[in-house]
Amino acid sequence: MVNNNYLFTSESVSEGHPDKVCDRISDMVVDTYLHKDPVSRVACETLTTTNKVVLAGETRGPKINQDELISKIRSCIKDIGYDQKGFSWKTADIETYLHDQSSDIAMGVDSKDNKDEGAGDQGIMFGYACSETEDLMPAPIYFSHKILRLMAEDRKKGTLVGIEPDSKSQVTMLYEDNKPTKVTSIVVSTQHSKDLNQQKVRELIIPYIKKSIPENYLEDLNSKEIYINPTGQFIIGGPDGDTGLTGRKIIVDTYGGAAPHGGGAFSGKDPTKVDRSAAYASRYLAKNIVAAGVSNKCLIQLAYAIGVSKPLSIFLKLDDKDVKKVDKVKKIIDQNFDLSPRGIRQMLNLNNPIYEVTSAYGHFGRKPTDKGEFSWEKTDKTDLFKL
């Protein structure tokens, strides 16, 4: 017998977390290349540690001056907010080791001799949507992101003084009959200046929890179940406190564990890499299906092989397990959506430099912008899915 009552937890990390610093820099590199040439190929990894940044990867496209990249890396670090002794935008030692893309990979993915452009790698990608929040995201990850995002906005405005860039959050919710009904615990750990004691840190952070989560979810929450810096002071943070790498927060980037993950990271990859573009496309489909009222939950899996343009399989799961409905929705997808790498990029306008903003606070559950960012979050295909 399935238990429909349970606790579920998701976490988020801020843009100042060491891994997110790396994601930001890697996505900046992607945007820099796409800005100069929208058909550039980029696979960029970043490592950070105490006052050091190392960039490595493969590219194909315009020649970009190393000094330009180093200057933009410093701008990323400055915008995040790091000017500390252990990690500063002014003094960090920056090394770059980008080189040309492998000719073997290029041969497999380029269109040639009437062969359509193939996927940049094999793999499986998942998309998910549910009716738990207004942006059709699972509630625990949605609220975890929101707490940290609001903190970062005020920190950068100068209205949240003494709180530093590196932060983590975690929200646990009770589900009854498979629906979130209340928050049972919250954890926020945040880097802070040496001038703040732990009581002051708590006083500063509690309002952001209340601004981020609807009051009805917090009514029964015991104050003892709100953990702010539970280990004590958190002064040394960011890359000075822990090494960071691109692509280590893939569950934070997606659905907080509420849906499967194919295993591939997004940041640092141009949109020919289906790790990124097909994950966006599957979210786009799932979100429009839920927004159309077809189901309260939708999970989609796409599978690809390197050099092959069409997905090898499309898996669809709805919450009511109606087989006939699943067949109808799959037929709509087959007839109306080109899920080849080229088709996805054209459908969602992914060849634009729109990726740096995705590097923190989740790739999903965000608002589409007039710059083309988060185009996969639009619900402009709901009419197609109304059964």
TAVEN-V450710 format. One record per run of one state. SS is the DSSP state (a for helix, b for strand, c for the rest). FROM is the first residue (numbers start at 1). LEN is the number of residues. If there is no record, write none. Layout:
BEGIN
SS	FROM	LEN
SS	FROM	LEN
END
This chain:
BEGIN
c	1	5
b	6	8
c	14	4
a	18	19
c	37	4
b	41	9
c	50	2
b	52	9
c	61	5
a	66	15
c	81	2
b	83	2
c	85	2
b	87	2
c	89	4
b	93	8
c	101	2
a	103	7
c	110	2
b	112	1
c	113	2
b	115	1
c	116	3
b	119	1
c	120	3
b	123	8
c	131	8
a	139	19
c	158	5
b	163	14
c	177	2
b	179	14
c	193	5
a	198	15
c	213	2
a	215	4
c	219	4
a	223	3
b	226	3
c	229	9
a	238	4
c	242	2
b	244	2
c	246	4
a	250	4
c	254	15
b	269	1
c	270	4
a	274	18
c	292	5
b	297	8
c	305	1
b	306	1
c	307	6
b	313	6
c	319	4
a	323	14
c	337	4
a	341	8
c	349	7
a	356	4
c	360	15
a	375	3
c	378	4
a	382	4
c	386	2
END
